[in-house]
Amino acid sequence: MSTLTKDMDKGVLIQEMMLHNNFSREIRPPQNLVEWFELWQEAKTSKQMLGLLHCIFEMPLEKREYAEKKFDGTDRLIFCFAIADGWCNDNLLTLSGDRKTNYRVYNPERGNWEDKRPSEIRREVALKAFTVLAQNFFKTELKESRVRSFLPVWEEVIVSENLFPVIQDFFRAESERLGSQTVEIRNLSYRNEKRPHYEESAVGFLLNLAEFIWEWQEIKIETWYEAERQEKIRSYNARTRSRLDSAKPWTIEVLSKLDRFDVLRPEQRLLSFDKACLAKLEEIALRNELWPGSSPVLKKRKVATINEACYIGSAAGWLLKEYELKMKEHKRLKAIMEAEEKKEEAERALQKLRG
């Protein structure tokens, strides 16, 4: 094809583009989240997906038509978590046939073309979903847990039966990321890596979530409530208590990787550890290893006891020791108090008998 023909084709193309300018076509925003999902399914390129993710939290949740499926805010969050999964590690987004495929991508900052693997393109989309969550969800503030007017977003959304398991799975403990027995938290950077600013909001969210789980209190059932309301609250309390208590070992794993066991040190929380929490702390402590040179051993090996874990500075090991000490002293002091109360009661009874 000659240069003239190419130029003529370009001119025709430009004319076609001008015929479809802003004044000759309908331009409107997506009407609701249902239409947004339709556009997402139709998207062919990463740029289209990035643009759609940019506005997902701007989408209305109302239905357009009577028979149309209705999405709610939890559906939107679950979808974003699904897309964001793997955002911090290409390997989490690599498929078996990816190494045979490369995409040519123009880098405007460098002014050149680069080869990118499919996993790198997927990571761009996952990262966008994660930053959208950081901007619109992870910054949820935790209010005073005893003021019930502030709790609905946490009780009804974040730790709900639908969303809470998704959050736990997104930030679950994994040992495969480093190809060894080292445990990391999925979708968090490695401990020795500097966290990007948008990840810091996720860390803050996880700390708030741990606080909420350990401080949650059941709704008080007033005696003047009708029987049906009492039963409804009793059922809700039982379901929520079971869900949050079963999540406490998960919070211990996350707090361990964030080096934030200080969250668990208030006496009320420390003394409430159950068997599952103690087992998780022991499991974390016994992952530690003794190394020749830094410890008096001939060969590298795992620690055999909690004492050995404490010897090399295991935070989980020392938290277990702190629990044992405080629990022992708590029981001793409580026994003394009860004995003193009985003694005082006996003395009062004796004085009364003596007249």
Helices and strands as residue ranges (DSSP letters): H 3-19, H 33-42, H 46-54, G 56-58, H 73-84, G 90-93, G 98-100, E 103-107, E 112-116, H 118-136, G 148-150, H 152-152, I 153-158, H 164-170, E 173-174, E 184-185, H 197-215, H 227-257, G 261-264, H 267-270, H 275-285, E 289-290, E 301-302, H 306-311, H 315-354
